[in-house]
Amino acid sequence: MTKQRKEQRTFASKTEDYYIDKNGLLVFTEHYLKKRGYCCQNGCRHCPYGFKK
């Protein structure tokens, strides 16, 4: 893992809004999606509104 990649993981783990998954994708948390206040209907992994694609 590169130094830049480690820094990205460290930064992402410090927020409750998103994290970086094992494939390097940014994943929004349920907390963030609730805070945003609406469903985007994109089938988010942690959708608190029950939307499934």
N, CA, C and O atoms as a MOPAC input file, in Angstrom:
PM7 MOZYME 1SCF
protein

 N      0.85600 1    -1.18000 1     0.00000 1
 C      0.00000 1     0.00000 1     0.00000 1
 C      0.90100 1     1.24100 1     0.00000 1
 O      1.87000 1     1.31600 1     0.75500 1
 N      0.57200 1     2.19000 1    -0.84000 1
 C      1.37700 1     3.40700 1    -0.92700 1
 C      1.11100 1     4.31800 1     0.26100 1
 O      0.09900 1     4.18300 1     0.95000 1
 N      2.02600 1     5.24000 1     0.49000 1
 C      1.86200 1     6.19100 1     1.59700 1
 C      0.58600 1     7.01900 1     1.40900 1
 O     -0.16000 1     7.24900 1     2.36100 1
 N      0.34500 1     7.46200 1     0.17100 1
 C     -0.84800 1     8.26300 1    -0.10100 1
 C     -2.11000 1     7.44900 1     0.20300 1
 O     -3.06500 1     7.97300 1     0.77600 1
 N     -2.11300 1     6.19400 1    -0.17400 1
 C     -3.26900 1     5.32100 1     0.05900 1
 C     -3.51500 1     5.16100 1     1.56600 1
 O     -4.66000 1     5.20200 1     2.01700 1
 N     -2.43300 1     4.97800 1     2.34400 1
 C     -2.56300 1     4.85500 1     3.79600 1
 C     -3.15500 1     6.13100 1     4.38400 1
 O     -4.01000 1     6.07500 1     5.26800 1
 N     -2.70000 1     7.27400 1     3.89400 1
 C     -3.21900 1     8.55400 1     4.38400 1
 C     -4.69700 1     8.68500 1     4.07100 1
 O     -5.46000 1     9.19000 1     4.89400 1
 N     -5.11800 1     8.23300 1     2.88300 1
 C     -6.52900 1     8.28800 1     2.51800 1
 C     -7.35200 1     7.42900 1     3.46900 1
 O     -8.40800 1     7.85700 1     3.93400 1
 N     -6.88100 1     6.23400 1     3.75700 1
 C     -7.59800 1     5.33400 1     4.66200 1
 C     -7.68500 1     5.94400 1     6.06100 1
 O     -8.73000 1     5.88400 1     6.70800 1
 N     -6.59200 1     6.52500 1     6.51700 1
 C     -6.56900 1     7.13900 1     7.83700 1
 C     -7.57200 1     8.27300 1     7.90600 1
 O     -8.32600 1     8.37400 1     8.87300 1
 N     -7.59200 1     9.13000 1     6.89200 1
 C     -8.52500 1    10.25600 1     6.87800 1
 C     -9.96200 1     9.75400 1     6.85100 1
 O    -10.81100 1    10.24600 1     7.59400 1
 N    -10.23200 1     8.77700 1     5.99800 1
 C    -11.59300 1     8.26900 1     5.85500 1
 C    -12.08100 1     7.60900 1     7.13700 1
 O    -13.26900 1     7.67800 1     7.45300 1
 N    -11.19200 1     6.97800 1     7.87100 1
 C    -11.61700 1     6.29400 1     9.08100 1
 C    -11.92100 1     7.27400 1    10.21000 1
 O    -12.50200 1     6.88500 1    11.22300 1
 N    -11.53700 1     8.53400 1    10.05100 1
 C    -11.75500 1     9.52900 1    11.09300 1
 C    -13.09700 1    10.23700 1    10.94900 1
 O    -13.42400 1    11.09700 1    11.76700 1
 N    -13.86100 1     9.90300 1     9.95300 1
 C    -15.14200 1    10.56600 1     9.75200 1
 C    -16.27700 1     9.56600 1     9.92100 1
 O    -16.10800 1     8.37800 1     9.64800 1
 N    -17.41200 1    10.03500 1    10.36100 1
 C    -18.56500 1     9.15200 1    10.46700 1
 C    -19.45800 1     9.26300 1     9.24000 1
 O    -20.53100 1     8.66000 1     9.19900 1
 N    -19.02700 1    10.02900 1     8.23500 1
 C    -19.82700 1    10.22300 1     7.03000 1
 C    -19.53300 1     9.20800 1     5.93500 1
 O    -20.42100 1     8.89000 1     5.14400 1
 N    -18.32900 1     8.70000 1     5.87100 1
 C    -17.98700 1     7.73000 1     4.83500 1
 C    -16.75100 1     6.94400 1     5.23700 1
 O    -16.05100 1     7.29400 1     6.18700 1
 N    -16.49900 1     5.87200 1     4.49100 1
 C    -15.27300 1     5.09800 1     4.66000 1
 C    -14.85700 1     4.57600 1     3.30000 1
 O    -15.63700 1     4.61300 1     2.34800 1
 N    -13.64400 1     4.09600 1     3.20700 1
 C    -13.13100 1     3.50600 1     1.98200 1
 C    -13.19600 1     1.98900 1     2.14800 1
 O    -12.61900 1     1.44600 1     3.09100 1
 N    -13.89100 1     1.30100 1     1.24400 1
 C    -14.00400 1    -0.15100 1     1.37600 1
 C    -12.74800 1    -0.84000 1     0.85100 1
 O    -11.81400 1    -0.17700 1     0.40000 1
 N    -12.72700 1    -2.16800 1     0.91100 1
 C    -11.52900 1    -2.92100 1     0.53100 1
 C    -11.18800 1    -2.78700 1    -0.95000 1
 O    -10.06100 1    -3.07700 1    -1.35000 1
 N    -12.14000 1    -2.35400 1    -1.76600 1
 C    -11.89400 1    -2.14200 1    -3.19300 1
 C    -11.49500 1    -0.70200 1    -3.51000 1
 O    -11.29900 1    -0.35000 1    -4.67300 1
 N    -11.37500 1     0.13000 1    -2.47300 1
 C    -10.97200 1     1.52200 1    -2.66400 1
 C    -12.11800 1     2.45900 1    -2.98500 1
 O    -11.89300 1     3.60100 1    -3.38400 1
 N    -13.35200 1     1.98600 1    -2.81300 1
 C    -14.52100 1     2.82200 1    -3.11000 1
 C    -14.96200 1     3.59600 1    -1.88100 1
 O    -14.91100 1     3.08100 1    -0.76400 1
 N    -15.39300 1     4.82500 1    -2.08500 1
 C    -15.92700 1     5.64200 1    -1.00900 1
 C    -17.36500 1     5.18900 1    -0.75700 1
 O    -18.17400 1     5.14200 1    -1.68300 1
 N    -17.68200 1     4.85500 1     0.49700 1
 C    -19.00000 1     4.36000 1     0.86400 1
 C    -19.57800 1     5.27400 1     1.94000 1
 O    -18.98800 1     5.43000 1     3.00900 1
 N    -20.73100 1     5.87700 1     1.65600 1
 C    -21.39300 1     6.73100 1     2.64300 1
 C    -22.00700 1     5.87100 1     3.74100 1
 O    -22.52800 1     4.78900 1     3.47100 1
 N    -21.94500 1     6.35600 1     4.98100 1
 C    -22.54000 1     5.64400 1     6.10200 1
 C    -24.01800 1     5.98600 1     6.22300 1
 O    -24.49100 1     6.96700 1     5.64900 1
 N    -24.73400 1     5.16800 1     6.97200 1
 C    -26.14700 1     5.44400 1     7.21600 1
 C    -26.29900 1     6.78800 1     7.92400 1
 O    -27.23700 1     7.53700 1     7.64800 1
 N    -25.38300 1     7.08900 1     8.82700 1
 C    -25.41600 1     8.37100 1     9.53700 1
 C    -25.40400 1     9.54200 1     8.54900 1
 O    -26.21200 1    10.46300 1     8.66600 1
 N    -24.49600 1     9.50500 1     7.58500 1
 C    -24.40900 1    10.58700 1     6.60000 1
 C    -25.68400 1    10.66400 1     5.75600 1
 O    -26.21200 1    11.75000 1     5.51300 1
 N    -26.17100 1     9.50300 1     5.31200 1
 C    -27.35100 1     9.49400 1     4.44800 1
 C    -28.58000 1    10.04500 1     5.17400 1
 O    -29.40100 1    10.73700 1     4.57200 1
 N    -28.70500 1     9.73700 1     6.46800 1
 C    -29.80300 1    10.31600 1     7.25700 1
 C    -29.62000 1    11.82200 1     7.40400 1
 O    -30.57600 1    12.59000 1     7.30100 1
 N    -28.37400 1    12.23300 1     7.64800 1
 C    -28.07100 1    13.65800 1     7.82100 1
 C    -28.37100 1    14.42900 1     6.53300 1
 O    -28.81100 1    15.57700 1     6.58400 1
 N    -28.13200 1    13.79700 1     5.37800 1
 C    -28.41100 1    14.44300 1     4.09700 1
 C    -29.90300 1    14.71200 1     3.93900 1
 O    -30.29600 1    15.74200 1     3.39100 1
 N    -30.74100 1    13.78100 1     4.42100 1
 C    -32.17100 1    14.04500 1     4.50900 1
 C    -33.05400 1    13.58100 1     3.37100 1
 O    -34.25800 1    13.83700 1     3.40300 1
 N    -32.51500 1    12.91300 1     2.37300 1
 C    -33.35400 1    12.39400 1     1.29300 1
 C    -32.68800 1    11.20100 1     0.62900 1
 O    -31.47900 1    11.00500 1     0.75600 1
 N    -33.47200 1    10.41400 1    -0.07200 1
 C    -32.95100 1     9.25000 1    -0.79800 1
 C    -32.60200 1     9.65500 1    -2.23100 1
 O    -33.40800 1    10.27600 1    -2.92400 1
 N    -31.40800 1     9.30200 1    -2.65900 1
 C    -30.96800 1     9.63400 1    -4.02500 1
 C    -31.36600 1     8.55200 1    -5.02900 1
 O    -31.20200 1     8.74400 1    -6.23400 1
 N    -31.87800 1     7.43600 1    -4.55800 1
 C    -32.32100 1     6.30600 1    -5.37100 1
 C    -31.21300 1     5.71500 1    -6.23400 1
 O    -31.45500 1     5.28000 1    -7.36000 1
 N    -29.98800 1     5.70400 1    -5.69400 1
 C    -28.85700 1     5.08300 1    -6.38300 1
 C    -28.50400 1     3.71500 1    -5.80500 1
 O    -27.54100 1     3.08800 1    -6.24500 1
 N    -29.26800 1     3.25300 1    -4.83300 1
 C    -29.01500 1     1.93900 1    -4.23500 1
 C    -27.81300 1     1.93800 1    -3.31100 1
 O    -27.03200 1     0.98600 1    -3.31300 1
 N    -27.65400 1     2.98700 1    -2.52200 1
 C    -26.52200 1     3.08700 1    -1.59000 1
 C    -26.48800 1     1.88000 1    -0.65500 1
 O    -27.53200 1     1.38700 1    -0.22700 1
 N    -25.29600 1     1.41700 1    -0.34800 1
 C    -25.09600 1     0.24500 1     0.49100 1
 C    -25.77200 1     0.36400 1     1.85500 1
 O    -26.30100 1    -0.62500 1     2.36300 1
 N    -25.76700 1     1.54000 1     2.44900 1
 C    -26.32600 1     1.73800 1     3.79100 1
 C    -27.56300 1     2.63500 1     3.78500 1
 O    -27.78400 1     3.39400 1     4.72900 1
 N    -28.36200 1     2.55200 1     2.73800 1
 C    -29.53800 1     3.41800 1     2.59500 1
 C    -30.51100 1     3.23400 1     3.76200 1
 O    -31.02600 1     2.13800 1     3.98000 1
 N    -30.76100 1     4.32500 1     4.51900 1
 C    -31.70300 1     4.23500 1     5.63300 1
 C    -33.16400 1     4.37400 1     5.19000 1
 O    -34.07400 1     4.28300 1     6.01400 1
 N    -33.38700 1     4.59200 1     3.89800 1
 C    -34.73100 1     4.81800 1     3.37700 1
 C    -35.32700 1     3.57000 1     2.72500 1
 O    -36.45900 1     3.59300 1     2.24300 1
 N    -34.55200 1     2.48000 1     2.71500 1
 C    -35.06200 1     1.20900 1     2.21300 1
 C    -35.04100 1     1.04900 1     0.70700 1
 O    -35.61100 1     0.08600 1     0.19500 1
 N    -34.40800 1     1.95300 1    -0.02200 1
 C    -34.36800 1     1.84300 1    -1.48400 1
 C    -33.41500 1     0.71600 1    -1.89000 1
 O    -32.27600 1     0.66200 1    -1.42400 1
 N    -33.87700 1    -0.16500 1    -2.74200 1
 C    -33.04900 1    -1.25000 1    -3.30000 1
 C    -33.16900 1    -1.21700 1    -4.80800 1
 O    -34.26900 1    -1.06200 1    -5.34000 1
 N    -32.05300 1    -1.36200 1    -5.50700 1
 C    -32.09500 1    -1.39000 1    -6.97800 1
 C    -32.48600 1    -2.74600 1    -7.47000 1
 O    -32.57400 1    -2.96200 1    -8.67900 1

